Amino acid sequence: MQGLEIADRRNHAPTRAWALQMRSWLSMLKGDTAAVMVDAREILELAERLGFKTRISQALFIMGRANTAAGNTEQGIPQLREGCALWASAGGKFHCSELASYAADVLMQTGRSEGALEYVLAGEAVQRDTDECFMAAELLRLRGGVFELQHASEAAEQSYRSALEVSLRNGAALFALRAGNAIARLRRATGREAEAKAILAPLVDSFPEPMDWPEIRAIRSLLL
């Protein structure tokens, strides 16, 4: 928000485009896809006017992520693909593991395991070829999700456990919560509710109570 204030005070369009992008990530975490689309459209307008290809790619990707999450997959999935491809052509491999994990996540939520696996593999390839590994835990969790959709529960749990271990080691609380929730889901599926709650409780407690993002709120409700 400070970035937006600075951009507006200085009338600096490139900074405004960047700050809007950051705000759209936050809105996505809060589940506000309508706000995401508003910011993405402005980013696209600014980026096209400036000829800023990397921001154009991000705007398209953000639109794709929001549309897919909102159920508009016919629009969203092509936008995801176009955004990823344009980013890679304009920016190389930098941040490609991050984009791949976001794309895989939103596709996973719509039950598209094949499309999700494509992006998981792409993200893993970037990790192998570069020093970029800050999304390692998420890619492990998403690989587990692919296994789960394929009814390979043992392989899924192994990936989820690896994701939890990596995220805890790195202090990535949100990634740890997601991985722990995935393990807990497997426990609940076999009637082990007490074990599921024991896994989730310390992970949920690591977040401050006022943080009321839908994802965290939904997981916290499982402990009631």
C-alpha positions as CSV (number, residue, x, y, z in Angstrom):
1,M,0.0,0.0,0.0
2,Q,2.9,2.3,0.6
3,G,4.1,1.5,-2.9
4,L,0.8,2.6,-4.3
5,E,1.0,5.8,-2.3
6,I,4.5,6.6,-3.5
7,A,3.5,5.8,-7.1
8,D,0.5,8.0,-7.0
9,R,2.4,10.9,-5.3
10,R,5.1,10.8,-8.0
11,N,2.8,9.9,-10.8
12,H,5.0,7.0,-11.7
13,A,3.1,4.4,-13.7
14,P,5.7,1.6,-13.6
15,T,5.7,1.6,-9.8
16,R,1.9,1.7,-9.7
17,A,1.8,-1.4,-12.0
18,W,4.2,-3.2,-9.6
19,A,2.3,-2.2,-6.5
20,L,-1.0,-3.2,-8.0
21,Q,0.5,-6.6,-8.8
22,M,1.5,-7.0,-5.1
23,R,-2.0,-6.0,-4.0
24,S,-3.6,-8.5,-6.3
25,W,-1.5,-11.3,-4.7
26,L,-2.9,-10.3,-1.3
27,S,-6.5,-10.1,-2.7
28,M,-6.1,-13.6,-4.0
29,L,-5.1,-14.9,-0.6
30,K,-8.1,-13.2,0.8
31,G,-10.3,-14.9,-1.8
32,D,-11.4,-11.6,-3.3
33,T,-11.2,-12.5,-7.0
34,A,-13.3,-9.5,-8.0
35,A,-10.7,-7.1,-6.6
36,V,-7.9,-9.2,-8.2
37,M,-9.6,-8.7,-11.7
38,V,-9.9,-4.9,-11.1
39,D,-6.2,-4.6,-10.4
40,A,-5.2,-7.0,-13.1
41,R,-7.1,-5.0,-15.8
42,E,-5.4,-1.8,-14.7
43,I,-2.0,-3.5,-14.6
44,L,-2.6,-4.7,-18.2
45,E,-3.6,-1.2,-19.4
46,L,-0.6,0.4,-17.8
47,A,1.8,-2.3,-19.0
48,E,0.5,-2.2,-22.6
49,R,0.8,1.6,-22.7
50,L,4.4,1.3,-21.4
51,G,5.3,-1.6,-23.6
52,F,6.3,-3.5,-20.4
53,K,6.2,-7.1,-21.4
54,T,6.9,-8.7,-18.1
55,R,4.0,-6.8,-16.5
56,I,1.7,-7.7,-19.4
57,S,2.5,-11.3,-18.7
58,Q,1.8,-10.9,-15.0
59,A,-1.5,-9.2,-15.7
60,L,-2.6,-12.0,-18.0
61,F,-1.4,-14.6,-15.5
62,I,-3.2,-12.9,-12.6
63,M,-6.4,-12.7,-14.6
64,G,-6.1,-16.4,-15.5
65,R,-5.6,-17.4,-11.9
66,A,-8.6,-15.3,-10.7
67,N,-10.9,-16.5,-13.5
68,T,-9.9,-20.2,-13.0
69,A,-10.4,-19.8,-9.2
70,A,-13.9,-18.3,-9.8
71,G,-14.9,-21.2,-12.1
72,N,-14.4,-19.3,-15.4
73,T,-11.9,-21.9,-16.7
74,E,-12.5,-21.4,-20.4
75,Q,-11.1,-17.9,-20.0
76,G,-8.8,-18.6,-17.1
77,I,-6.7,-21.5,-18.3
78,P,-5.7,-19.9,-21.7
79,Q,-4.7,-16.7,-19.7
80,L,-2.6,-18.8,-17.3
81,R,-0.8,-20.4,-20.2
82,E,-0.3,-17.1,-22.1
83,G,0.9,-15.3,-19.1
84,C,3.5,-18.0,-18.2
85,A,4.7,-18.3,-21.8
86,L,5.1,-14.5,-22.2
87,W,6.9,-14.2,-18.8
88,A,9.4,-17.0,-19.8
89,S,10.0,-15.4,-23.2
90,A,10.6,-11.9,-21.6
91,G,12.1,-12.7,-18.3
92,G,13.8,-16.1,-18.7
93,K,13.5,-18.6,-15.8
94,F,13.4,-16.1,-13.0
95,H,10.3,-16.7,-10.9
96,C,9.0,-19.4,-13.2
97,S,8.8,-21.9,-10.3
98,E,6.5,-19.5,-8.5
99,L,4.2,-19.0,-11.5
100,A,4.2,-22.7,-12.1
101,S,3.2,-23.5,-8.5
102,Y,0.4,-20.9,-8.6
103,A,-0.9,-22.3,-11.9
104,A,-0.7,-25.9,-10.6
105,D,-2.6,-24.9,-7.4
106,V,-5.5,-23.3,-9.1
107,L,-5.8,-26.2,-11.6
108,M,-5.6,-28.7,-8.8
109,Q,-8.5,-26.9,-7.1
110,T,-10.6,-27.5,-10.3
111,G,-9.7,-31.2,-10.4
112,R,-7.4,-30.9,-13.4
113,S,-4.6,-33.2,-12.3
114,E,-3.0,-33.5,-15.7
115,G,-2.7,-29.8,-16.2
116,A,-1.5,-29.3,-12.6
117,L,1.2,-32.0,-13.1
118,E,2.4,-30.2,-16.2
119,Y,3.1,-27.1,-14.2
120,V,4.6,-29.0,-11.2
121,L,7.1,-30.6,-13.6
122,A,7.9,-27.2,-15.1
123,G,8.5,-25.8,-11.6
124,E,10.7,-28.7,-10.6
125,A,12.7,-28.3,-13.8
126,V,13.4,-24.6,-12.9
127,Q,14.5,-25.7,-9.4
128,R,16.9,-28.2,-10.9
129,D,18.4,-25.8,-13.4
130,T,18.7,-22.7,-11.2
131,D,19.2,-21.7,-7.6
132,E,15.5,-20.8,-7.3
133,C,14.0,-23.0,-4.6
134,F,11.7,-20.8,-2.5
135,M,8.6,-22.6,-3.8
136,A,10.1,-26.1,-3.1
137,A,7.5,-26.9,-0.3
138,E,4.6,-25.9,-2.5
139,L,5.7,-27.9,-5.4
140,L,6.1,-30.9,-3.2
141,R,2.6,-30.4,-1.8
142,L,1.2,-30.0,-5.3
143,R,2.9,-33.1,-6.5
144,G,1.2,-34.9,-3.6
145,G,-2.1,-33.4,-4.7
146,V,-1.6,-35.0,-8.1
147,F,-0.9,-38.3,-6.5
148,E,-4.0,-38.0,-4.4
149,L,-6.2,-37.2,-7.4
150,Q,-4.8,-40.3,-9.0
151,H,-5.7,-42.3,-5.8
152,A,-2.1,-43.0,-4.9
153,S,-2.5,-42.2,-1.2
154,E,0.9,-43.5,0.0
155,A,2.8,-41.5,-2.5
156,A,0.6,-38.4,-1.8
157,E,1.4,-38.6,1.9
158,Q,5.1,-39.0,1.3
159,S,5.1,-35.8,-0.8
160,Y,2.9,-33.9,1.8
161,R,5.3,-34.9,4.6
162,S,8.3,-33.7,2.6
163,A,6.5,-30.4,1.9
164,L,5.8,-30.0,5.6
165,E,9.4,-30.7,6.6
166,V,10.7,-28.2,4.0
167,S,8.3,-25.5,5.0
168,L,8.9,-25.9,8.7
169,R,12.7,-25.8,8.1
170,N,12.3,-22.6,6.1
171,G,9.8,-20.9,8.5
172,A,7.1,-20.8,5.8
173,A,4.1,-20.9,8.0
174,L,1.4,-20.8,5.2
175,F,3.1,-23.5,3.2
176,A,3.4,-25.6,6.4
177,L,-0.3,-25.1,7.1
178,R,-1.2,-26.2,3.6
179,A,0.9,-29.3,3.8
180,G,-0.3,-30.2,7.2
181,N,-3.9,-29.7,6.1
182,A,-3.3,-32.2,3.2
183,I,-1.9,-34.8,5.6
184,A,-4.9,-34.2,8.0
185,R,-7.3,-34.6,5.1
186,L,-5.8,-38.1,4.4
187,R,-6.2,-38.9,8.2
188,R,-9.9,-37.8,8.2
189,A,-10.6,-39.9,5.1
190,T,-9.6,-43.0,7.1
191,G,-11.6,-42.0,10.2
192,R,-8.6,-40.7,12.2
193,E,-10.0,-37.4,13.2
194,A,-8.0,-37.1,16.4
195,E,-4.7,-37.5,14.5
196,A,-5.8,-34.9,11.9
197,K,-6.5,-32.3,14.6
198,A,-3.2,-33.1,16.3
199,I,-1.3,-32.3,13.1
200,L,-3.3,-29.1,12.4
201,A,-3.5,-27.5,15.8
202,P,0.2,-26.3,16.2
203,L,0.2,-25.1,12.6
204,V,-3.0,-23.1,13.0
205,D,-1.7,-21.7,16.3
206,S,1.3,-20.2,14.5
207,F,-1.0,-17.6,12.8
208,P,-2.3,-14.6,14.7
209,E,-6.1,-14.8,15.3
210,P,-7.0,-11.6,13.4
211,M,-5.5,-13.1,10.1
212,D,-8.9,-14.1,8.7
213,W,-8.1,-15.2,5.2
214,P,-10.6,-17.8,3.9
215,E,-8.0,-20.5,3.6
216,I,-6.9,-20.1,7.2
217,R,-10.4,-19.7,8.5
218,A,-11.5,-22.9,6.8
219,I,-8.7,-24.9,8.3
220,R,-9.2,-23.3,11.7
221,S,-12.8,-24.4,11.6
222,L,-11.7,-28.0,11.4
223,L,-10.4,-27.8,14.9
224,L,-13.7,-26.8,16.4
